[in-house]
Amino acid sequence: MKAAYIDYSETRSFSEGLIRYLNNEAELNSFQSYIPNLQGFTDLLASKKNNSNREILVEVLMEQYSKLPQPCNEQVSSNISLLLQKNTFTVCTGHQLNIFTGPLYFIFKIVTAINLAKELKSHFPDKNFVPVYWMATEDHDFAEINHTYISGKKISWELDAAGATGRLATKGIEKAVLEYLAVLGISENADELGKLISSAYTGSKNLADASRQLVNSLFEEYGLVILDADDRRLKKEFSEIIAKDITGQHSFRTITETNLKLAEKSIEAQVNPREINFFYLLDGLRERIVFEEDLYRVLNTEISFSKEELLTEIKDNPERFSPNVVMRPLYEEVILPNLAYIGGGAEIIYWLQLKQNFDYYGVDFPILLLRNSAIFASLNLETKLNRLDLNIKDIFKNSEVLKKEWVFSHTEHSLDLHDEWQELSSIFEKIKLRTYKIDPSLGPSSEAVKSRLQKAVKNLEAKLIKAEKRNFGDALSQIDVIKSKLFPNGGLQERSENFGLFYVKYGKGFIKALIENFKPLDLKFTILEE
């Protein structure tokens, strides 16, 4: 594949706040630790505290990897072992357990982490960098992860689910697996991917194990380490902060204050903190904890604790306390020797909301790096664009705007009635002056006539454009075809389409192409073409 790169702003697909972050606006500096570049990593490495319990982390990882049907390969095993060394650091990305990996950007996140670790190693050879995928196994929004879209077809896992999605038994997912495999078709690559999917989802005990097995099979050769933080030993490392935050509601105050500061910078908050930012977690149950009538209650249950009982419960059963979206990043940075978090646009913005809370708890804030984004273009895209006299940046414009601009630039006629209206407007000024001399009260009437005529001229102009669009129907249809291929449902390809058909087409070369062409620290949008 060959790659072209454009600025994220040129895609018209990312928020203004994110573009400002990518442009390193000085007024956002207080909401981050260091700039996402090599100098930023140099500075962070110089100040980084090594507080993570590496022995516990490695113990948990080894136990989790023992659940795979085959032992982890040498690259993964080596990276896990390296985590015991104080000169080893992680670069982390996280995501929900979408079935069959969900949308393409899930794959992009992981590739970005792998490439960042590799790039950091080349610049800091005396240190080690391990890419980590954090499985969001404690998330309980099953409706967000129970489906994927492949070739425009929605594949769903129908289940009456409750509690943490990582703990859900995969029994009953067979129908969704068969539907997914049917879309892949019949080929060597389809058969290979089908075996990976079937083995992971029908041979695993729960969704966490299935996700680990599938992601490991796709990325193990690149040394990716996969972590499920739903573990008693890891929660114990976080238990002091759990107790302090639930009883003191510190994160609520600090993040609320930060949100106000961001609002002053015209940055809209992506998440809002609650007074208590933890859930109570049991098998089949993940419910919010609230403070009511001097008791800590678990919503929709009969469970409640006094302050003393709560502190005892946290000490004895820390695994029962699950951080929400604003506390999960803090948990991540407590248990990992982490340097960078790799996320999507909305994630980067909500991490900016958290810096003050990290400072309150004395936890290092990671460098925030936007994951690589890309579109895949067919072999003849460049030919089609040249034939239409368009460039690659044009395809990111709104479809109707693009077609209108194309018609105006290729028509032999004048479709703009602006000059004609200016002439008519001058005539109406003369009419208005004449009516004013005869009767000043007729001024509004002349303005009303002018307004109606202006509307009529605009309508006529629209009809002229519409008629000329019909004359260029074939070319505009080609534009529609290109747009629908690259922007399904009007959005970026990566936000809806699953990786399956790309794997069927390219096999292992699909991920290899991403590895070869994604450049994490360049902060550019990637266009990949055969």
Secondary structure, DSSP 4 states (H G I P E B T S, - for coil): -EEEEE-GGGGT-S-HHHHHHHTT-GGGGGGSSS-SSHHHHHHHHHH----S-HHHHHHHHHHHHTTSSS---HHHHHHHHHTTSTTEEEEEEEE---GGG-SHHHHHHHHHHHHHHHHHHHH-TTSEEEEEEEE-TT---HHHHSEEEETTEEEE------S-GGG-B-TT-HHHHHHHHHHH-SSHHHHHHHHHHHHHHHSSSBHHHHHHHHHHHHHGGGT-EEEE---HHHHHHHHHHHHHHHHH-HHHHHHHHHHHHHHHTT---S----SS-EEEEETTEEEEEEEETTEEEETTSS-EE-HHHHHHHHHH-GGGEEE-TTTHHHHHHHHS-EEEEEE-HHHHHHHHTTHHHHHHHT-PPPEEEEPP-EEEE-TTHHHHHHHTT--GGGGGS-HHHHHHHHHHHH-SS----HHHHHHHHHHHHHHHHHHHHH-GGGHHHHHHHHHHHHHHHHHHHHHHHHHHHHHTHHHHHHHHHHHHHHSGGGS-GGGTB-SHHHHHHHTTHHHHHHHHH--GGG--EEEEE-
